[in-house]
Amino acid sequence: MAKILEVKYENLANAVVCEVHYETQADLCWYEVAYAQQAEGDAKWFFVQHEAQASFKIFRTKYETQADLKIFKVKYPDKAGWRNTSHKLRGQLEK
C-alpha cells in the first residue's frame, strides 16, 4: 500500500517529487484514494498524517531538475501507473 506522508523538510523525505503539467512528462501517474485499504502498488496513494502510518515520505519541489521523481495526478484509477518502468523508485513506495 502506498501510504504517503508529505513532509516539510527535504532531509526527512524518501524522495523529492515534482508535480509536472502533463502526463507525458511524468515518471509516475498517481491516483488519490479515499481509504487506506484502497491504496495498492506505487500508483494509488493514500495520504496519512503521521510518520508511523507512512510507507513513503515525499517532499514537493517546484523544479523538475531537483526532483527524484516526476509525478502527475490522474482522475481515474485505471490511468495510474509507472510511465518510466525502469525508474529506480519503482516498487519502493508501498513498502
C-alpha positions in Angstrom: 0.0 0.0 0.0 1.3 3.5 -0.9 0.6 5.4 2.3 2.2 8.8 1.6 3.3 11.4 4.1 4.1 14.9 2.8 7.0 16.3 4.8 8.0 19.9 5.3 11.8 19.4 5.0 13.7 17.7 2.2 16.1 15.8 4.5 13.1 13.9 6.1 11.8 12.6 2.7 12.4 9.3 1.0 12.2 11.2 -2.3 11.8 14.7 -3.7 8.9 14.9 -6.1 7.8 17.4 -8.7 4.2 17.6 -10.0 4.5 18.0 -13.8 1.9 19.7 -16.0 1.5 16.8 -18.5 1.1 13.1 -18.1 3.8 12.5 -20.8 6.4 14.3 -18.6 5.8 12.0 -15.6 7.7 9.1 -14.3 4.7 8.1 -12.3 1.0 8.9 -12.7 -0.8 8.6 -9.3 -4.4 8.5 -8.1 -5.5 9.5 -4.7 -7.8 7.1 -2.9 -10.2 7.9 0.0 -9.3 4.9 2.3 -6.1 3.2 3.2 -7.4 -0.2 2.2 -7.8 1.1 -1.4 -4.1 2.1 -1.7 -2.2 -0.5 -3.7 1.0 -0.6 -5.6 3.0 2.5 -6.2 0.3 4.4 -8.0 -2.7 4.5 -5.8 -1.9 6.9 -2.9 -3.5 7.4 0.4 -2.2 10.4 2.4 -1.5 10.0 6.1 -0.9 12.5 8.8 1.7 10.7 10.9 5.1 9.3 10.1 4.3 5.9 11.8 1.5 5.4 9.3 3.6 6.1 6.2 5.1 3.7 3.8 6.8 6.5 1.9 7.6 10.2 2.6 7.8 12.9 -0.1 8.9 16.5 -0.3 7.5 18.6 -3.1 9.6 20.9 -5.2 8.6 23.3 -8.0 11.6 22.4 -10.1 11.9 19.2 -12.2 15.7 19.3 -12.0 15.6 19.0 -8.2 13.2 16.0 -8.2 14.0 12.3 -7.8 10.5 11.6 -9.2 8.2 13.5 -11.6 4.6 12.8 -10.8 1.2 13.6 -12.4 -2.2 13.2 -10.7 -4.8 11.3 -12.8 -8.5 11.5 -12.5 -9.2 7.7 -12.8 -7.6 4.8 -11.0 -7.1 2.8 -14.2 -4.8 5.6 -15.6 -2.4 5.4 -12.6 0.9 3.7 -13.0 4.5 4.0 -14.0 5.4 5.7 -17.3 9.1 5.2 -16.7 9.1 1.5 -16.0 12.9 1.4 -15.3 12.8 4.1 -12.6 14.9 3.4 -9.5 12.0 4.0 -7.1 9.7 1.5 -8.8 8.3 -0.8 -6.1 9.6 1.3 -3.3 6.6 3.5 -2.4 4.5 0.7 -1.0 7.0 -0.9 1.4 
